[in-house]
Amino acid sequence: MSLSCKSCKKEVNELDLEQANIMQGHDGVWCVDLVLKCPHCGQLYNTFVPTGDLEALE
């Protein structure tokens, strides 16, 4: 499965990790502030993932 970058329109199978910081939001929920980057053009994408949604890998 692949997706297209919203900026350069090229297909990407993986995004590069730019930042992954753990922080507490205004609502008191701990989240991962995740910033990913298109490997072709460098467009940055940001999301906040609640730590409660994370699953341990074995």
C-alpha positions as CSV (number, residue, x, y, z in Angstrom):
1,M,0.0,0.0,0.0
2,S,1.3,3.5,-0.8
3,L,0.0,7.0,-0.5
4,S,0.7,10.2,-2.4
5,C,2.4,13.2,-0.9
6,K,0.0,16.2,-0.8
7,S,2.8,18.5,-1.9
8,C,4.8,16.8,-4.6
9,K,2.1,14.1,-5.5
10,K,4.8,11.3,-5.6
11,E,3.9,8.0,-4.2
12,V,5.5,7.1,-0.9
13,N,5.6,3.8,1.0
14,E,7.3,5.2,4.0
15,L,7.7,8.7,5.5
16,D,11.0,9.7,7.2
17,L,10.9,10.4,11.0
18,E,11.6,14.0,11.8
19,Q,10.5,14.2,15.4
20,A,8.7,12.1,18.1
21,N,8.3,13.8,21.4
22,I,6.1,12.8,24.3
23,M,4.1,15.7,25.8
24,Q,1.1,16.4,27.9
25,G,-1.7,18.1,26.1
26,H,-4.0,20.9,27.4
27,D,-6.6,18.3,28.3
28,G,-4.0,16.4,30.5
29,V,-3.7,13.5,28.0
30,W,-0.2,12.4,27.2
31,C,0.6,12.2,23.5
32,V,3.3,11.6,21.0
33,D,3.9,14.7,19.0
34,L,4.9,13.0,15.7
35,V,6.4,14.8,12.7
36,L,7.0,12.8,9.5
37,K,8.6,14.0,6.3
38,C,8.2,13.1,2.6
39,P,11.4,11.5,1.4
40,H,11.0,13.2,-2.0
41,C,10.3,16.8,-1.3
42,G,10.6,17.2,2.5
43,Q,7.0,18.2,3.1
44,L,6.3,17.8,6.9
45,Y,3.2,16.1,8.3
46,N,2.2,16.4,12.0
47,T,-0.1,14.4,14.3
48,F,-0.6,13.9,18.0
49,V,-1.1,10.2,19.0
50,P,-2.4,9.6,22.5
51,T,0.0,7.3,24.3
52,G,-3.0,5.1,25.3
53,D,-3.4,4.3,21.6
54,L,0.2,2.9,21.4
55,E,0.7,-0.9,21.3
56,A,3.8,-2.7,22.5
57,L,5.7,-4.7,19.8
58,E,7.0,-8.1,20.7
